[in-house]
Amino acid sequence: MKKSVLFGAGLLAALVASGAARAEGELVLGYMMAKSGPYVSLANTNEVAVDMAVEEINAKGGINGKKIKVVKFDTAGDPKQATTALRSFAQDAGALAVIGPFSSSEVRTTFPVGEREGLAQMSMASSAPGLTKGFTYGFRNTTDEGKVIDQVLAAIKDKKLPMASGAAAYATDDVVSKSIGTVVVPKMFEKYAIPSKGSVDFQLAAFDLSPQVAQLKQMAPDIVGLGSPPEGAVNLAKELKRQGVSTRIIGGTTIADPELPKRMDGAGDNLTIGTTFFPEVNDKTKAFTAEFGKRTKAAGLNRTDPNQMDASVYDIVYLYSEAMKRANVTGDKAKLAEERAAIRDQLAKLKDYQALEGAISFTDGDAVKPVYILEVKGGKWTLLDTRTPN
């Protein structure tokens, strides 16, 4: 049976009094969701994956004989709400660890608070480089965009695809997108000796990218390194096709949308990205995808194919489960601080844990796991290569 309780800011004061906090015999995990706000298209299905993992674990007897209970809070992707949620989980709910937050903006504010509270957090989507540094309780089941795009270019090189020149295109009003366009792409072009012909930028709300594409047409690069959410990739690809520009857009996890090829209406061929989940890898990923599809369809959600954040958050529950097993966690209130620290220590020691996404280890709080290099062919994602960052 699913064990979960949902809270928003208005219900925090009632958290303990309502009995929603830790009950004896249960192991509480906090869960920061982004079911509303700017990340909703990527995050609104994450809850389905969390519930799947919890139900599977509890059906097999739970952890050390105790069932997992999830206390949920919709932060709407807002760093202030994420901080409120974290303090609530730490001080009121008696959470042993926290799933989330979703974004890099939230991570920047909650990781320092989690360090002071002595409560582990693990983000399912934050990928701006370097955000775990200096935090022993801060984890991300993600691969930072520098490592992902590094592997994309390595695959293109190994496959002997054109990469004699490059350009960058990026959204200026998103932390990760701007970091990709101004830091990651130039650094990777330099590593692979790809001469840069320049860059173009745009606002996320911009629908008309004809001026930017006109500039790219003059540059005529073999590769365009893109820093943007999926919507920017759709608009750029369509405008490139409209102006007759032949180039290969490359990107990282920010545009790893399972429905992206369909949304591009035939304009996305040769788009190449790195992601940490691909449904067709093995029987385990296929089974997860099928069950996820049934549940999201039953829930009336628009997207029924899992994205990498869905896979990541599913694995986060299992990673915490494994850490709690190894730490012999009891859920005893008197041992709360001790058991929180033990979970952190066991996570840091995990090596090649066999998860849905592949073998997962942690280095300085960031996951080390396979990167699947995908290419759009014939209007769908196809697997170009599988790589593991150093």
Protein Blocks (a to p, Z undefined) as FASTA:
>chain_A
ZZdddddfklmmmmmmnopaccehiacddddddfecjklmmmmmmmmmmmmmmmmmmmno
paghiacddddddeklpaklmmmmmmmmmmmnopabdeddfblmlmmmmmmmmmmnopac
ddfkbccehklgopakbccddddfklmmmmmmmmmmmnopaffbccddddfkbfklmmmm
mmmmmmmmmmnopacfbdcdddfklmblmlmmmmmmmnopabdcddddfklmmmmmmmmm
mnopacdddddfklmcfklmmmnnoplgoiacddfbdfklpmmlmmmmmmmmmmmmmnop
ablcdcfklmmmmmmmmmmmmmmmmnopghiaklmmmmmmmmmmmmmmpghiacfkbccd
deehiacddddddddeehiacdfbdcddZZ
